[in-house]
Each structure stands twice: as C-alpha cells, then as structure tokens.
Amino acid sequence: MHNVYALFCFCPNISYRIGVKLFMKENLNPFAIAQAQLDEAAEVLGLDPDMHAFLRQPQREFHFTIPVKMDDGTTKTFQGFRVQYSDARGPAKGGIRFHPDETIDTVRALSAWMTWKTAVADIPLGGGKGGVICNPREMSVGELERLSRGYMRCIARYVGLFQDSPAPDVNTNPQIMAWMLDEYETIMGHREPGVITGKPQPLGGSAGRGPATALGGMFTIREAAKLLNINLNGATAAIQGFGNVGSFAHKLAQEMFGIKVVAVSDEFGGIYSADGLDYNFVSNHLAQTGKIPNCPGTEPISNQDLLELNVDILIPAAIENQLTSVNADNIKARIIAELANGPTTPEADDVFERKGIYVIPDFLCNAGGVTVSYFEMVQNAYQFYWTEEMVNQRLDEKMTNAFHAVHKMTQDKNVYTRVAAYLVAVNRVAEAVRLRGWV
C-alpha cells in the first residue's frame, strides 16, 4: 500500500570546495545552508576530507505515500519523510512536522541540526527529523488521527527506543504523539513508551517537557547576559513566533528575569507596546481570538519590523530564514537568541559578527527540548519518573555546560559563536564515527 524507499548514503560521492562560499546570491535552501555552515567548521577544524564528505549527507532517508480516508469518503494521498542524519552517537532523535510547505530539504537540514544539537548538548543521541506535506488547519480531528497513525505505520520498522525516537514539532502536539505511540505499540505487540517523546504524561511523558525548549533558551540568555554585563531585569525583548516555544519564552522571560517583552507576533502579524506586554493578557487575547493582532492597548507591527526593533534581546521563535542579507544591517539587538531552527542565513551571520551582535546559535539555544526528550527516554527505559524540579535542575546543568563549552571554543579558536558551536558538535560526532571505524 505504501511506496517506501530508503537511501543509504554511507559513502557519498560529492564534490565541493571546503570553506568557499558558492552562492553568487543568497541561497535560502535550508539544507544548503546547513551544509555551508558545516563546511566552514570543517575548514577551521582541518577535518579530514573523507570525514567531511561523510558528515555532509544523511546516513539514510525514507519517503512515504500515506493514503488517508477523509471525512467526505474520499481517499487523499499525503507525502511523508523521515531522515536519520546520524546515529553515530546514539539513536536518531528529532521531531515530526505537519506543514503544507514541508520539503525534503527542510527535513534534511533539520535532521542535520538535530545531529549537532544533541552533540553540543552532550547527550548520547544522534539526529533525525520527519515531516508530512499537509495543512492541519484544513483537517478534522479524525483526519489528523488517521494521518498520524498512517505515518507511524510507514516508519514503525525504522524507529524505536534504541533506533530512532520521534517527537512533536511544528503543528504536531502531545495528542498526535499519543496516537503515534498507540499505533506503534499495536503494530509491535508490546509497550515501548520511549519510541515517542513529547507525549502526554499519563502515557509516560516527562514533567517539564512543555516549556523545555524555551526554558533551555532562557538559561543560555542568562549566561550570555552575564558575559555582556546586561542586567536582564528591565531589559527589552521582542519575540517572533507565539507557538509553544515563543509563548513560553514570553512567560519565562517575564517571570524568571523581569525582562520587558515589548513585541510578539504570530503568522497573522504582531503587536507592540513600549511599556511591555503582559504575558497573561496577551495569552488570554490569543485564546479568545486565535490570533495575536488587535490585542487591546497595543500597536500593530509587522513580523519584519519586529525583527528590526531596538531591543536588548531578539528571540526568533518561528521558522527558517528570517534574518537574511536583506535585513541583517537593520538588526539592533545586542543578543539574538535563536529558539527557531535555522532563522539566520550565513550572510546575515557575517553582518552580525561585524556588528558585534552576540548570537546564541539555534542548535545550542533551543537544545532544551531535545535534552528533556532525552530525559523522557531515560525515564521510560527504567520506568521511574522525576519531578519537574529535578528535570529543570538537570536541564539547567546541561544547558549551562553546553553554553560554556561553546563560549570557550569561541575564545580558543577566535571564531564566531555559530562556528564555535559547530566545532564542539562536529568534533564529538566525528570522534564517534572514527571510533566506530566508519571513516
């Protein structure tokens, strides 16, 4: 019923020039960006060309067609993907996206960033990612459940606690993870809660998983502010994106540090107030209207103008390619905390380095989610569950250590933060590959 094929790319035959920017104009293909970032790190590391070639491509990827019976009686066929970029350091790990504009190159890029993310956080996992081309807003609950179960039927033989553990991502949530978990366990005939993370707590989800990505980002912002002598109490911030991560970022920034969030946005537009936006007030407005714009007592602002506000901290928490050569010169923030995946292009990075803007790179800044997902897998494996206080304490320790490992690399190698994060991560993955004898 399903057309499934796997590409096993362990010995890719690739030609490229290490460290040379190949783009006459800015290339916004996310996988090309991920590869260019790796290339720059490989040049600084003096990475063996064979190792570089191996790390530049996914180890394996799967493409699926998923037939779903729709409410009107028709059958619609959806296209899905799962990419396992690397399992050198442990089982692949990464979320599943439901999005109308999903592409295989986006999934490849995200699986690469997950590989570097688990490595920089120093957790024993690899990197993976999945996606389905669909528009969840146009689907009923029943259709979403049938799609979710269909996706799991396609990937069931390729995932598992010790093989590949998916999680929620854009437009997926704990309920979708619960359906996928149930489908997997039905197929396999045994309980294996660790095959899926980000699931509801009654099914083995971890305390503290909901705010984990944003909370991990707050720990890195705290450490960056110490380095830059920024007093966070009263510091200003703007947040692009108000989904799970962006909304928790608003809440935690306000409650933990007294940061004044002056602007937030979603896909429909943004709101601004020089006096600051109260989290509870904004979230109540969103709950009532389903949108951020037109919140009483605020001024409208576009997503683009939000990015260019004169704030201490800019938090892109939406989608890829928001900070580019087009707007990089207009960015005024002192810290850019990348809670989104891939929000900044290499060309924008060059501008930020020249301007002295401190970027907390995405696969460091937003590693809190996968770190607590790892904690969830550990708890599932031995069936003993931690308190939220314990989860948050261990997350703080992991994120703080990761931040300072990257900062030390910036000093040791005299490189920008993103390159430093790659140096830390690529070193760790390459070491595992060498020890296994693959390259």
N, C-alpha and C positions, 0 to 999 in steps of 0.2 A: 504493500500500500504506500510505503514511503520511499521516495527516491533519496538514498543516502549514499554519500561518498566521502571518503576520508583522504586527505592529502598528508602524507608523511614526508616531511621536508627536513630530514636529519642532515643531509649533505647538499645544501643548496648550491647551485652554480650561479653565482651572482658577480656582476662587475660593477664597480663603483669606485669613486675616488674618496679616500678617507679624509675627512676634515675639510673638504672643499664644498662650498655651498653651490648646489647645482641649479638653483632656481633663478632664472632671469627675472621673474616676478614672483611675488609671494605665493607659495603653494599651500593651500588650505586643506589638502588631503591629510586627514589625521594620521594615517599610517606613515605617510611620507615624512610628516613632522616628527613622529616617534623615531623613525629611522635616522633622521638628520640629527636629533638630539643624541642618540646612541653613537653616531659617527663622531660627533665632537668629543664625547667622553672617551671613545676608543683611541682617538688621536692623542689626547692628554695622557692616557694610561700607557700608550705604546702597546696596545693589545695585539696579541698575535693575530695575523690576518685570518687564519683558519677559524680561530675562536670568534673573531668579529663577524665573519660570514655566518657562522652557526647561530649566534645570538641575534642576528638581524632578521630572522624569519621565524614564524611559528613552527613548533615541532609538529603539530597536527591541527587540522581543522575539519569541521563537519558541516555540510549543508543539507538541509532537510526541506521537504514539502510536507505541510501539515494540513490535511483535509478536516474541516470543521463544519458540523451541521449547524446552520444558522437558525434563528427563531422562526424565520419565514419558510423553513423547509428546504431551502437551497443548501448546497454544499459549497463553501468557499475555501480555496486553497491558499494557505499562507506560506511564506518562505521564512525559514529559521536558520540560525547559525549557532555553532559552539566552536570557539577557538581555544585550544590548550597551548598557550605560547611556550611555557616551560614548566617541567616538573622536576628539574634538576635538584632543587632544594626541598621538595616535598610535593604533596598532591596539588594539582592546579586549584586555584581559588578565584572566583570572580562572579559578578552579578549577571542578571538577565534583564535586558531592556525590551520593552514593548513600545515601538515608536514607528510612525508612518514613514519617517525618513531614514530608518536604520539602513546601514550598508555594511558589507563585509569588511571594508577598510576601516570603518569606525570600530567594529568589533575587534579586528586585528590590533589596532592601536591601543584600545582599552586593555586588551589582554597583555600587551607588552608592558603598559604602565603598571598593570597589576603585578607583573613579574618583578619590576623594580620596586614597587610599593612594599610587597611582602619582604623583599630583601633588605630594604632600607630600614624597615621596622624590626628586622632581625627575628622574624617568625618562620618556622620551618614549613613553608608553603611555597608553591610556585604561582604562576599567573594564568588565568583564563578569563573568558568573557562569553556571553551569549546574547542573542537578540532575535526578535521576530519583527518582521515588517507588518505593522498593523496600526490601527488607530483605536486605542482602548476607549476613547471618548464616544465612539460611534457603536460600541458593542455593549450588549446587555451583560448582566452578571453571569447568566447561564452560558453565554457565548464565550466570555472570558474564562470561565471554568473549563469548558471543553477545549479551548485553545491551550490553556495551561497544562491540562492533562495530556493533550496531544503532543505538546513539546517534550514533556517528560518521557512519553513513550518512545520518542525518537532518540533521546540521549541516554536512556536508562542504562544501556550496556556500557556506556563510556564514562559514567560517573559513579561516585561512592565515597565514603569517608576517607578511604586511602587512595583514591584515584583522582577525583575532581568534585569539589563541593560548591555548587552554585549558591546564589544569594539574590536578594532584591536589588533592583537598580531603577532606572527611570521608568515610571509608570507600572512598576510591579511593587508588591507590598507583602506583608506577612500572610494575608489570606491566600494570595496566589502561591506563596511558598508552601502553605499548608496543603493546598490541592496537589501541588507537585510532589510533596513528600508522601502523601497518601497514595498517589499513583505509583510512585517508585516502590513503596513497600508492598503494594498489592501485586505488582509485577514480580518482585523478588521473593515474596512469600515470607519475609521476616522484617522485624523492626530495625531500622538504621537511621535514627534521627539526625546523625551528623552528616548525612548526604546533602542536607539543605540547611543553610543558616539564615538568620533573619526571620525565622518562623515565630508563630505565637508562643509565648511562654508555656501555656498548658501542653504544648507538643514538644517541649524541650528547648525553646528559645531562651536566650540568656537575658538576665536582668541587665539593663543599661544599654541594650543594643540600639534602641531608637535614637537616642541623642549621641551615639558614639562617634560618628563621623565629625559632627560639629564640635563635640567636646574635645576630641583629639586636636582639632584645629585650634581651639581656644588655648590648649596647653602650649602649642607652638607659637601662637601670638604672644602669650605671656613671656616666653623665653626670648623672642625677638625684641619685644619692648624693653626687656632688661638690657640687652646688648646696645640698643639705640637710645637708652635713657629716656624712654617715653613713659609718662605717667598715664596708665590706662584709665584711671578714674577721671572721667570728663573728656577723654579722648573721643574723637568723632570717627564714625564708620559709615560706610554705605555697603549694602548687600544686594547684589544682583541675583535674583532667584529666590523664591519663597516656598519651595517644596519642603520636604522633610529636613534637608540639611540647612537650607537658608533660614527657615523659621526657627529651628533650634539654635542656629548661630545668633539670631537676634535675641532670643530669650537668654541664652547663656552669657553673651557679651554684656547684656544689661545687668543680669543678676550676679555674675561672678566678679566683674571688674568695674561696673559703673560706667561702661562705655556708652556714649550717646550716639545711638544709631539714627542718622538724620535722613536716610533714604533707603527704601526697599522696593523691589519690583517683582513682577511675575511676567508671564508671556503676554499679558494684556497691557502692560505699562507699569509705571511706578508712581510713588508718592514721595514727597519731600517736606520736611519741616526743620527749620534751623534750630528749633527748640528741642528737637529729638522726638522720636516716635516711640510711644509706649507699646511694648510687645503685646500685652493683653488686649489693648484697644484695637491694634491692627489685626490680631488673630480673630477677635470677635467679628470685626468687619468682614474679614475673609470668609468666616464660617457662614455669615448671613447672606453674602452676595456671590461668593465663589470667585471673587476677583480682588486684586489689590487696589486698582484705581478707584477714585471717587471716595476715598476714605475721608470722613468729615474732619475739617480743620487742617487739611494738608494741601499742598500744591502738587499739581501733576508734573511728572518728569519722565522723560523717555529713558529706555534702558541705556541708550548711548550716552545721554547727558549724565545719567547716574554715574557711569564709569569715570567721567571726567570731573567729578566734584572735587573740591579742595578739602579732603578729609585726611585724617591720620592713617586710617586703615581701610583699604578697599578689599571686599570679600566677593570675588566672583564665585557664585554657587549655582550656576545654571548649566550651560552647555559649552561646547568647544568653540575656539576661535573667536573669542570676544575682544581680546586685546591683541591688536594687529599693527602692522606698519601704518595703517590709516589713522589710528587714534593714539598710538603709543606716546607721541610727543605731547599730547594733551593730558596725560595722566599725571595727577598731582599728589597722589597718596604717598606716604612715607613707607608703608608696608602694604604689600599685596599678598593676601593670604588665600591661596588657590584651593578653595573647597570643591570647586568643579574639577572635572578631568579635562586636561588639555585646553584651558581657557586662553593660553598665551602662545603666540607663534614665535619661532626663533628670531624673526626680525624685530618683534616687539621686545624680546629679551635683550637684544643688543642695545636698544634705546634705554631700557630700564637700567641696565648696567652703567651706561654712560651717565645717566641722570642720578645715579646713586640710590635708586629705589630698592628697598630690600624685599625680594620675592621669596616667599616660603613656597617652594615648588609643590605642585599638586600631589605627587605621589609620596611626599612627606606630610604635607598639611592635612590631607584627607585620609591618611592611613588609619585613623581611629576606627573606622567602620570595619575594615578587614581584620584589624587587631582584635576587636571584640568578637568578630565572627570566628577567629581562631580560638578565642576563649570558649566560645559556644561549642565548637567541635571538641575541645578538651573535656568540657563538662559532659557532653553527650557520650564521649568514649568511656568515661568511668562512672557515669550516672550519679554524679554528685554536683550540686548546683550552688554557686556562690551568691552572696548578697550583692546588691548594686554598689554598695560602698566598696566592697572588695574588688569588683570589676573596675570601678573608676580609679581606685588606687593603683591597680596594676596597669591600667591604661596610661595613667599619668607617668608612671615609671618608664614604660616602653616609649611613649612619645617624647619625653624629655631626653632620654638617652639617644633616640634617633636624631632629634634636632641637634644635639651637641656633637654627634658623630659627623653630621653634615657640616656644621659650622667649623669644626676642627679641620675638615678637609678643605674648606674654603681658604683657611689660613695656611695650611701645609702646602697646598698646590697653587695658591694665589689665583683662584678661579671663582667664577660667579656661583651663586647658590645652586642653581639648577644643575650645572656641570658637576658641582661637588656631590650633589645627591646621586647623580648617575655614577660617579666614581665609586662611591660607597657601595651602591647596589650592584653595579656590574662586576666589581671585584668579587663580591660574595657569590654571585651566580656563576661567574667564570671559575672560581675555585671549586665549586661543587661539580661543574662539568668536567674539569680536569681530574678531580679525584675519582669520578666515575669512569674515566678513561674514554669518554665520548670524543674528545678532541685532544 
